[in-house]
Amino acid sequence: MTNEIDDLFSEIERGREGKNQGFSMGMPKLEGIIDGVCSSTYTLIFAGTGNGKSSFALYSYVYRPLMEHLDDDKFKCTYFSLEMSTKTILARLLCLYIFDTYGISLSPKEIFSRRKNYVLCDEYYNLIKECRPWLEKLKKIVKIYDKTCNASYLYKKLIAELKNTGELEVVNSKEDTEILYKPNDPELIHTVVIDHIGLVKAKDLKAEIDAVSRVLVMLRNACGISPVVIMQINRSSGDVERRNKQFNS
């Protein structure tokens, strides 16, 4: 039987060894508040439409730790993109890499020549081809799912991913489901991004969102994953609140 006090002291000792610091988000001031990208941490990114939720998640929870641990197998990301396609996610990450490496600002629209009266030039196309080895490394670390998703699909895919990073056993009983997990590398940080949770496939959206959250919490507690959940503020609710403030002012 697990001794909770032993677990407590084990975690304290990990911290004394510098193993609880988390990975850099590329935002030092923010890291002073939320501790960077850490194991077994549930993060909710909550804002309105067009406020940069996905951009923030891609930069701080995917790109920065990816670049810090590109060659040491200490970082893994599973990205459930319910809004953008896999190629769009890859293009956005590629734009970050090109800017960091070459100081050239490109957008996914420019990479795909979707901007009006614009075609990607040979110079930039050749530069992008030079980035292919980096993209191949990225694909080994970041697994992207861009299909419709619900709690059952999420659980199935994450269990399969976790079996690749450790010894996992699911014990089912009438009362409960217990997950036993032993990681191959206890220092691996595995982020799981849901972008965004309001687009899960469901007849009852609230019930399905709750079910997705339960899966993420269960796997965080049992396997140490770090969920990053992107959620959009309901615009109509915000409009009602603003109108009420106007009427009461």
C-alpha positions as CSV (number, residue, x, y, z in Angstrom):
1,M,0.0,0.0,0.0
2,T,1.3,3.5,-0.9
3,N,2.4,5.5,2.1
4,E,1.2,9.1,1.5
5,I,3.8,10.5,3.9
6,D,6.6,8.7,2.0
7,D,5.2,10.2,-1.2
8,L,5.2,13.7,0.3
9,F,8.9,13.4,1.4
10,S,9.8,11.9,-2.0
11,E,8.3,15.0,-3.7
12,I,10.2,17.3,-1.3
13,E,13.4,15.5,-2.1
14,R,12.8,15.8,-5.8
15,G,12.4,19.5,-5.4
16,R,15.7,19.7,-3.4
17,E,17.4,18.0,-6.4
18,G,16.0,20.6,-8.8
19,K,13.6,18.2,-10.5
20,N,10.4,20.2,-9.7
21,Q,11.4,23.4,-11.5
22,G,9.6,22.6,-14.7
23,F,10.6,23.6,-18.2
24,S,10.8,27.2,-19.5
25,M,7.7,28.8,-21.1
26,G,9.9,31.6,-22.6
27,M,8.1,34.1,-20.4
28,P,10.2,34.7,-17.2
29,K,7.8,37.0,-15.4
30,L,4.9,34.6,-16.0
31,E,7.0,31.6,-14.8
32,G,7.4,33.4,-11.5
33,I,3.6,33.0,-11.0
34,I,2.8,29.6,-12.6
35,D,6.1,27.7,-12.3
36,G,6.7,26.9,-16.0
37,V,5.8,23.7,-17.7
38,C,5.6,21.1,-14.9
39,S,4.7,17.5,-14.5
40,S,1.2,16.6,-13.1
41,T,-0.2,20.1,-13.5
42,Y,-3.6,21.0,-14.9
43,T,-3.7,24.3,-16.7
44,L,-6.8,26.1,-18.0
45,I,-6.4,28.8,-20.6
46,F,-9.6,30.8,-20.6
47,A,-10.3,33.8,-22.8
48,G,-12.5,35.3,-25.5
49,T,-12.4,34.8,-29.2
50,G,-9.3,36.2,-30.9
51,N,-7.3,36.8,-27.7
52,G,-4.5,34.4,-28.6
53,K,-5.3,31.4,-26.5
54,S,-4.0,28.9,-29.1
55,S,-0.9,31.0,-29.9
56,F,0.0,31.2,-26.2
57,A,-0.5,27.5,-25.7
58,L,1.6,26.6,-28.8
59,Y,4.4,28.9,-27.9
60,S,4.7,28.4,-24.1
61,Y,3.5,24.8,-23.7
62,V,4.7,23.2,-26.9
63,Y,7.4,25.2,-28.8
64,R,9.5,26.5,-25.9
65,P,9.8,23.2,-24.0
66,L,10.2,21.4,-27.4
67,M,13.2,23.6,-28.3
68,E,14.7,23.2,-24.8
69,H,14.5,19.4,-25.0
70,L,14.7,18.7,-28.7
71,D,17.4,16.0,-28.3
72,D,17.2,14.7,-24.8
73,D,13.8,12.8,-24.7
74,K,12.6,14.7,-21.7
75,F,9.5,16.3,-23.3
76,K,6.5,14.9,-25.0
77,C,3.3,16.6,-26.2
78,T,0.0,15.1,-27.3
79,Y,-2.1,17.8,-29.0
80,F,-5.8,17.4,-29.6
81,S,-6.7,20.1,-32.1
82,L,-10.4,20.4,-32.5
83,E,-10.3,23.6,-34.6
84,M,-7.1,23.6,-36.7
85,S,-5.7,20.9,-39.0
86,T,-2.4,19.2,-38.3
87,K,-0.7,21.0,-41.2
88,T,-1.8,24.4,-39.7
89,I,-0.4,23.5,-36.3
90,L,2.9,22.4,-37.9
91,A,3.0,25.6,-40.0
92,R,2.5,27.8,-36.9
93,L,5.3,26.0,-35.1
94,L,7.5,26.3,-38.2
95,C,6.9,30.1,-38.2
96,L,8.1,30.3,-34.6
97,Y,11.2,28.3,-35.5
98,I,12.0,30.4,-38.6
99,F,11.7,33.6,-36.7
100,D,13.9,32.3,-33.8
101,T,16.5,30.8,-36.2
102,Y,16.6,33.2,-39.1
103,G,14.9,36.4,-37.8
104,I,12.4,36.2,-40.6
105,S,8.7,36.7,-39.9
106,L,6.4,34.5,-41.8
107,S,2.7,33.6,-41.2
108,P,1.0,30.3,-42.1
109,K,-1.0,32.2,-44.7
110,E,2.3,33.2,-46.4
111,I,3.7,29.7,-46.1
112,F,0.7,28.3,-47.8
113,S,0.5,31.3,-50.3
114,R,-3.0,32.1,-49.1
115,R,-2.5,35.8,-48.6
116,K,-4.1,37.8,-51.4
117,N,-1.7,38.8,-54.2
118,Y,1.2,36.8,-52.6
119,V,3.1,33.7,-53.6
120,L,5.9,32.3,-51.4
121,C,9.2,33.2,-53.0
122,D,12.0,30.8,-53.9
123,E,14.2,32.1,-51.1
124,Y,11.7,31.4,-48.4
125,Y,10.6,28.1,-49.9
126,N,14.3,26.9,-49.9
127,L,14.6,28.1,-46.3
128,I,11.5,26.1,-45.3
129,K,13.0,23.0,-47.0
130,E,16.1,23.5,-44.8
131,C,13.8,23.2,-41.8
132,R,12.6,19.7,-42.7
133,P,15.0,17.9,-40.4
134,W,13.7,20.1,-37.5
135,L,10.1,19.2,-38.5
136,E,11.0,15.5,-38.5
137,K,12.4,15.8,-34.9
138,L,9.3,17.7,-33.9
139,K,7.0,15.0,-35.2
140,K,8.7,12.4,-32.9
141,I,8.0,14.6,-29.9
142,V,4.6,16.2,-30.7
143,K,1.7,13.9,-31.6
144,I,-1.3,15.8,-33.2
145,Y,-4.8,14.5,-33.4
146,D,-7.1,16.7,-35.5
147,K,-10.3,14.6,-35.6
148,T,-13.5,15.0,-33.8
149,C,-13.0,14.1,-30.1
150,N,-15.0,13.0,-27.1
151,A,-14.0,11.7,-23.7
152,S,-13.9,8.0,-24.9
153,Y,-11.7,8.9,-27.9
154,L,-9.4,11.0,-25.7
155,Y,-9.0,8.2,-23.1
156,K,-8.2,5.6,-25.8
157,K,-5.6,7.7,-27.5
158,L,-3.9,8.8,-24.3
159,I,-3.7,5.2,-23.0
160,A,-2.0,4.2,-26.2
161,E,0.4,7.1,-26.0
162,L,1.2,6.3,-22.3
163,K,2.0,2.7,-23.1
164,N,4.8,4.0,-25.3
165,T,6.4,5.9,-22.4
166,G,6.0,3.4,-19.6
167,E,4.5,0.2,-18.2
168,L,0.7,0.7,-17.9
169,E,-2.0,-1.6,-16.6
170,V,-5.7,-0.8,-16.4
171,V,-7.5,-2.7,-13.6
172,N,-11.3,-2.6,-14.0
173,S,-13.7,-3.5,-11.2
174,K,-17.4,-2.9,-10.5
175,E,-16.6,0.0,-8.3
176,D,-13.8,1.7,-10.1
177,T,-11.1,1.8,-12.7
178,E,-7.5,1.8,-11.4
179,I,-4.6,2.7,-13.6
180,L,-1.1,1.5,-12.6
181,Y,1.7,3.3,-14.4
182,K,5.5,3.1,-14.1
183,P,7.2,5.6,-16.5
184,N,10.3,4.6,-18.4
185,D,11.8,8.0,-17.5
186,P,10.4,9.7,-14.3
187,E,11.8,13.0,-15.5
188,L,9.7,13.0,-18.7
189,I,7.1,15.8,-18.8
190,H,4.1,14.9,-21.0
191,T,1.8,17.8,-21.8
192,V,-1.7,17.1,-23.3
193,V,-3.3,20.1,-25.0
194,I,-7.0,20.3,-25.7
195,D,-7.7,23.1,-28.2
196,H,-10.5,23.8,-27.5
197,I,-12.7,21.9,-25.2
198,G,-15.9,23.6,-26.3
199,L,-15.6,21.7,-29.6
200,V,-15.8,18.2,-28.2
201,K,-18.3,15.9,-29.9
202,A,-21.4,15.6,-27.7
203,K,-25.1,15.6,-27.5
204,D,-24.8,17.2,-24.0
205,L,-21.8,19.5,-24.3
206,K,-21.5,20.3,-20.6
207,A,-21.7,16.6,-19.6
208,E,-19.0,15.7,-22.2
209,I,-16.7,18.6,-21.1
210,D,-17.0,17.2,-17.6
211,A,-16.2,13.7,-18.8
212,V,-13.1,15.0,-20.7
213,S,-12.0,16.8,-17.6
214,R,-12.4,13.6,-15.4
215,V,-10.3,11.7,-17.9
216,L,-7.6,14.3,-17.8
217,V,-7.6,14.5,-14.0
218,M,-7.5,10.7,-13.7
219,L,-4.5,10.4,-16.0
220,R,-2.8,13.3,-14.4
221,N,-3.1,11.7,-11.0
222,A,-2.2,8.2,-12.2
223,C,0.4,8.9,-14.9
224,G,1.7,12.4,-14.3
225,I,0.5,14.0,-17.5
226,S,0.1,17.8,-17.6
227,P,-3.2,18.8,-19.3
228,V,-3.4,22.2,-20.9
229,V,-7.1,22.9,-21.6
230,I,-8.1,25.8,-23.9
231,M,-11.6,27.1,-23.3
232,Q,-13.4,30.0,-24.9
233,I,-15.5,32.5,-23.0
234,N,-19.2,32.4,-24.0
235,R,-19.6,35.6,-26.0
236,S,-23.3,35.9,-25.3
237,S,-22.7,35.7,-21.6
238,G,-20.1,38.4,-21.8
239,D,-22.5,40.6,-23.8
240,V,-25.2,40.2,-21.1
241,E,-22.7,41.1,-18.4
242,R,-21.6,44.2,-20.3
243,R,-25.3,45.3,-20.9
244,N,-26.1,44.8,-17.2
245,K,-23.1,47.0,-16.3
246,Q,-24.3,49.7,-18.7
247,F,-27.9,49.6,-17.3
248,N,-26.6,49.8,-13.7
249,S,-24.1,52.6,-14.3
